[in-house]
């Protein structure tokens, strides 16, 4: 079951409020990231390393 457009917009707004480099979150969602890993940094300084490519 896919999320509605309204739900996706709410998630994006929460991501923008929480993540400093939120543009990487959007790029990852759209499969535009070329690196194997990305690091998201929250506004309170926590860094989260994510794998961007799955086989």
N, C-alpha and C positions, 0 to 999 in steps of 0.2 A: 504494500500500500504506500503510495507516494504522498508526500506532504503537500498541502495546498500552498498556493502562492502567498497567502497571508501568513501561514506558519513559517515559510521560508524567510519572509521579510522580518518577522519577529526574531528569528534566529540571527539574521544579519545584524539587526539593531543591537542585540545583546553582544554579538561578537565585536562590533565597533566600540561599544562601551567597555568591554573587558580586555581586548587585545590591542596593544600598541601598534603592531604592524599587521593590522586587520586585512590589508590588501593582499597579503600572502595567503590568508585564509580563503579569500575569494578566488585567488588564482589556483589554489589547490583544489577547490570545489569544481572549478571549470577545467581542470586537467591541463593547466598552462605552465605548471612548474616542471622545469627540466632537471633539477637536482634530485638526487636520491633521497635526501632528507631536508627538511626545513625546520627552522627554530622559530616558534611563536613566543613572543614575550608579552606577558600580561602587564597591565598598568601598575600592579604592585611589585613588579620585578621578577616574578617567577618565569623561568624559561622552560618551554616544552618542546622537545625534539620529536618530530613526526616523520614517519616514513611516507614519502610521497608516491612511490611507485610500488605497485603490488603485482606479482606474477601469478 
